[in-house]
Amino acid sequence: MTIEKNKNAKQSGTFEALNSNAEIFVEIIKQKWWKLFCNDTDLYIDIRKDNKINVYYYGNSLASIKYTKNKFEAKIHEKFLGNENKKYAELDLASLNEKKIKDFKENIKKYHKPENKIKGIMILNNKNYIDSDFKYNRGKELLEFDLIDFSNGELSFVELKRISDSRLINDPKRNKRKPEIIEQMEKYEKFINEPKNESKIINYYKKLIQLKNDLGVFKSKPNFTFTLNKKPKLIIIDTYEKPLTKRREKRINDIETLLKKHNINYKIRHIDTLRA
């Protein structure tokens, strides 16, 4: 692998910013602590477009890693170290071992946000989710997708919402605007279908899949034959307990009516099925 420095500095936050030959990817596979992360089945790893790496435990970043001036730098939220401080702290990668990582996990459990935990459960139980928290810089606008699904040779952008999310539907008496979820999904679909974006997205994920394979993140042979789903997916997590109240039943029906009206590609999954 040939090392290239700062090749994509001017393209920060775009597809072109990912450089497979960046120093971080050359050096990281030599590190013992990297193997600890890759072999821990409770963790998942995402590679960011600006040649940085995040190691996650159920939606919370256990380590944010970059490589500058010939050395690794990693950060972790202080509360995951057992402190109540709301700032980030330096993480000593060289001193990492299985016990320390286990301690971090126990601290993270105390601060799980429901939406992050749901996302983490989905990723750890479905190897088709090859990327998460995808962000794309469009200048004045930053697009964010929760999950990237690669199933049966098709690449799909996925938005994740809980059934109780107020953005899924408006109270027509108080707000007659188009519900935020519809505006959001339409904006995402427009982005996916912009001229030249299809080839950029496919080439980016070919690069990302190969890189994750080279770094030991993926444990199976990657598939490089795929197409792009031109419609983003919406997955709604039903957190309601059964049996449903009439009010909750009506809410679900109203949401489905709205989504069908606007031709949104959606699925509702009950939270109890996520580990299946």
C-alpha positions as CSV (number, residue, x, y, z in Angstrom):
1,M,0.0,0.0,0.0
2,T,1.4,3.4,-1.0
3,I,1.1,6.2,1.5
4,E,-0.4,9.5,0.3
5,K,-0.6,12.6,2.5
6,N,-3.5,15.1,2.6
7,K,-4.6,14.3,-1.0
8,N,-8.2,15.2,-0.4
9,A,-8.0,18.1,2.1
10,K,-10.1,20.4,-0.1
11,Q,-12.9,17.8,-0.4
12,S,-13.6,17.4,3.2
13,G,-16.9,15.7,3.9
14,T,-17.4,14.5,0.3
15,F,-17.0,11.1,-1.3
16,E,-13.7,12.1,-2.8
17,A,-12.2,12.7,0.7
18,L,-11.7,9.0,1.5
19,N,-8.2,8.0,0.6
20,S,-7.5,4.3,0.8
21,N,-3.8,4.9,0.9
22,A,-3.9,7.4,3.8
23,E,-1.3,6.8,6.5
24,I,-3.8,5.9,9.1
25,F,-4.9,2.8,7.1
26,V,-1.3,1.7,6.4
27,E,-0.2,2.0,10.1
28,I,-3.3,0.9,11.9
29,I,-3.1,-2.8,10.9
30,K,0.2,-3.0,12.7
31,Q,-1.3,-2.1,16.0
32,K,-2.2,-4.7,18.7
33,W,-5.1,-2.5,20.0
34,W,-6.6,-2.5,16.5
35,K,-6.9,-6.2,16.6
36,L,-8.7,-5.9,20.0
37,F,-11.3,-3.7,18.4
38,C,-11.8,-5.9,15.3
39,N,-12.1,-9.1,17.3
40,D,-14.6,-7.7,19.8
41,T,-18.1,-8.9,18.6
42,D,-19.8,-6.2,20.8
43,L,-18.2,-3.4,18.8
44,Y,-18.6,-2.2,15.2
45,I,-16.3,0.0,13.3
46,D,-17.0,2.7,10.7
47,I,-14.5,4.5,8.4
48,R,-15.1,8.1,7.8
49,K,-14.7,10.0,4.6
50,D,-12.0,12.2,6.0
51,N,-9.8,9.2,6.8
52,K,-10.8,8.9,10.4
53,I,-12.2,5.9,12.3
54,N,-15.0,5.5,14.8
55,V,-15.3,2.4,17.1
56,Y,-18.9,2.1,18.4
57,Y,-20.6,0.2,21.2
58,Y,-24.3,0.2,20.6
59,G,-24.4,3.6,18.9
60,N,-21.9,5.3,21.2
61,S,-18.4,6.2,20.0
62,L,-16.0,4.3,22.2
63,A,-13.0,5.7,20.3
64,S,-12.7,8.4,17.6
65,I,-9.3,7.8,15.9
66,K,-7.2,9.9,13.6
67,Y,-3.5,9.9,12.5
68,T,-1.5,13.1,12.4
69,K,2.2,13.9,12.5
70,N,3.1,10.2,12.5
71,K,1.1,9.2,15.5
72,F,-2.4,8.0,16.4
73,E,-4.8,10.3,18.4
74,A,-8.0,8.9,19.9
75,K,-10.7,10.5,21.9
76,I,-13.4,9.1,24.2
77,H,-16.1,10.9,26.1
78,E,-15.0,11.4,29.7
79,K,-18.3,9.9,31.1
80,F,-17.3,6.6,29.4
81,L,-14.2,6.7,31.5
82,G,-16.3,6.9,34.7
83,N,-16.1,10.7,35.0
84,E,-19.1,13.1,35.0
85,N,-17.3,15.7,32.9
86,K,-19.1,16.5,29.6
87,K,-15.9,16.9,27.6
88,Y,-13.8,14.5,25.6
89,A,-10.6,13.0,26.8
90,E,-7.6,11.5,25.2
91,L,-7.7,7.7,25.0
92,D,-4.4,5.9,25.5
93,L,-4.6,3.3,22.7
94,A,-1.3,1.7,23.6
95,S,-2.5,0.7,27.1
96,L,-5.8,-0.8,25.9
97,N,-6.6,-4.4,26.8
98,E,-9.8,-6.5,27.0
99,K,-10.5,-5.5,30.6
100,K,-10.3,-1.8,29.9
101,I,-12.6,-2.1,26.9
102,K,-15.0,-4.1,29.1
103,D,-15.0,-1.3,31.7
104,F,-15.7,1.3,28.9
105,K,-18.7,-0.8,27.8
106,E,-20.1,-0.9,31.3
107,N,-19.8,2.9,31.6
108,I,-21.4,3.4,28.2
109,K,-24.4,1.3,29.2
110,K,-25.3,4.0,31.8
111,Y,-25.7,6.6,29.1
112,H,-27.4,4.7,26.2
113,K,-29.8,6.9,24.2
114,P,-32.7,4.8,23.0
115,E,-32.2,5.7,19.3
116,N,-28.5,4.9,19.5
117,K,-29.0,1.6,21.3
118,I,-31.6,0.6,18.7
119,K,-29.2,1.4,15.9
120,G,-26.4,-0.6,17.5
121,I,-28.6,-3.6,18.0
122,M,-29.6,-3.5,14.3
123,I,-26.0,-3.3,13.1
124,L,-24.7,-6.0,15.4
125,N,-27.5,-8.4,14.3
126,N,-27.4,-7.7,10.6
127,K,-24.1,-7.8,8.7
128,N,-25.8,-6.1,5.7
129,Y,-25.5,-2.8,7.5
130,I,-22.1,-1.8,6.2
131,D,-22.0,1.8,7.3
132,S,-23.8,4.1,9.8
133,D,-24.2,7.8,10.6
134,F,-23.3,8.7,7.0
135,K,-22.8,12.4,6.6
136,Y,-22.3,14.3,3.3
137,N,-21.2,17.9,3.1
138,R,-23.1,19.9,0.4
139,G,-21.7,23.2,1.4
140,K,-24.6,25.0,3.2
141,E,-26.3,21.7,3.9
142,L,-25.1,18.6,5.7
143,L,-27.0,15.4,4.8
144,E,-27.1,12.6,7.4
145,F,-28.3,9.0,7.0
146,D,-28.6,6.5,9.9
147,L,-27.7,3.3,8.1
148,I,-26.3,2.0,4.7
149,D,-27.8,-1.3,3.8
150,F,-26.2,-3.7,1.3
151,S,-28.6,-6.6,0.7
152,N,-28.8,-8.9,-2.3
153,G,-26.5,-6.7,-4.3
154,E,-28.4,-3.5,-3.7
155,L,-27.1,-0.5,-1.8
156,S,-29.7,1.5,0.1
157,F,-29.7,4.6,2.3
158,V,-31.8,4.1,5.4
159,E,-33.4,6.6,7.8
160,L,-34.3,5.3,11.2
161,K,-37.1,6.6,13.4
162,R,-38.9,5.5,16.6
163,I,-42.7,5.3,16.3
164,S,-43.1,8.0,19.0
165,D,-41.0,10.5,17.0
166,S,-43.0,13.7,16.6
167,R,-41.5,14.3,13.1
168,L,-43.4,11.3,11.7
169,I,-46.7,13.1,11.6
170,N,-48.2,16.5,12.4
171,D,-51.2,17.4,14.4
172,P,-53.3,19.0,11.6
173,K,-55.0,21.4,14.0
174,R,-51.7,22.9,15.1
175,N,-49.4,22.4,12.1
176,K,-50.7,22.1,8.5
177,R,-47.2,21.9,7.0
178,K,-45.9,18.8,5.3
179,P,-44.6,16.5,8.1
180,E,-40.8,16.7,8.5
181,I,-40.3,13.1,7.7
182,I,-41.8,13.6,4.2
183,E,-39.5,16.6,3.6
184,Q,-36.6,14.6,4.8
185,M,-37.2,11.6,2.7
186,E,-37.8,13.7,-0.4
187,K,-34.6,15.6,0.1
188,Y,-32.7,12.3,0.5
189,E,-34.3,10.9,-2.7
190,K,-33.3,14.0,-4.6
191,F,-29.7,13.7,-3.5
192,I,-29.5,10.0,-4.5
193,N,-30.9,10.8,-7.9
194,E,-28.8,13.8,-8.7
195,P,-26.8,13.4,-11.9
196,K,-23.4,11.7,-11.4
197,N,-24.2,10.8,-7.8
198,E,-25.0,7.2,-8.6
199,S,-21.5,6.5,-9.9
200,K,-19.9,8.5,-7.0
201,I,-21.9,6.6,-4.4
202,I,-21.2,3.2,-5.9
203,N,-17.5,3.9,-6.3
204,Y,-17.2,5.2,-2.8
205,Y,-18.8,2.1,-1.3
206,K,-16.7,-0.2,-3.4
207,K,-13.7,1.6,-1.9
208,L,-15.1,1.5,1.6
209,I,-15.9,-2.2,1.5
210,Q,-12.5,-3.1,0.1
211,L,-10.9,-0.9,2.8
212,K,-12.9,-2.5,5.6
213,N,-11.9,-5.9,4.3
214,D,-8.2,-5.0,4.1
215,L,-8.2,-3.7,7.6
216,G,-9.9,-6.8,9.1
217,V,-13.2,-5.2,9.9
218,F,-15.2,-7.5,7.6
219,K,-14.7,-11.2,8.1
220,S,-16.0,-12.5,4.8
221,K,-15.2,-12.0,1.2
222,P,-16.7,-8.7,-0.1
223,N,-19.2,-8.5,-2.9
224,F,-18.4,-5.8,-5.5
225,T,-21.3,-6.4,-7.8
226,F,-24.2,-4.1,-6.8
227,T,-26.7,-1.5,-7.8
228,L,-28.0,1.6,-6.1
229,N,-31.5,1.8,-4.7
230,K,-32.8,5.1,-6.0
231,K,-35.4,5.4,-3.2
232,P,-34.2,5.8,0.4
233,K,-35.7,3.4,3.0
234,L,-37.5,4.4,6.2
235,I,-37.5,2.0,9.1
236,I,-39.8,2.8,11.9
237,I,-39.2,1.0,15.2
238,D,-42.4,0.2,17.0
239,T,-41.6,0.5,20.8
240,Y,-45.2,0.3,21.9
241,E,-46.2,-2.5,24.3
242,K,-49.0,-4.9,23.3
243,P,-51.9,-4.8,23.3
244,L,-52.1,-1.3,21.7
245,T,-54.3,1.4,23.0
246,K,-56.8,2.9,20.5
247,R,-54.8,6.1,20.5
248,R,-51.6,4.3,19.5
249,E,-53.4,2.2,17.0
250,K,-54.7,5.3,15.3
251,R,-51.3,6.9,15.3
252,I,-49.8,3.9,13.5
253,N,-52.6,3.9,11.0
254,D,-52.2,7.7,10.4
255,I,-48.5,7.4,9.9
256,E,-48.9,4.5,7.4
257,T,-51.6,6.4,5.5
258,L,-49.3,9.5,5.2
259,L,-46.3,7.4,4.0
260,K,-48.3,5.6,1.4
261,K,-49.8,8.8,0.1
262,H,-46.3,10.2,-0.5
263,N,-44.9,6.9,-1.9
264,I,-42.3,6.5,0.9
265,N,-40.4,3.2,1.0
266,Y,-41.0,2.2,4.6
267,K,-41.2,-0.7,7.0
268,I,-42.4,-0.8,10.6
269,R,-40.5,-3.3,12.8
270,H,-41.4,-4.0,16.4
271,I,-38.4,-3.6,18.8
272,D,-38.7,-7.2,20.0
273,T,-37.8,-8.4,16.4
274,L,-34.5,-6.5,16.1
275,R,-32.4,-9.3,17.5
276,A,-34.0,-11.9,15.2
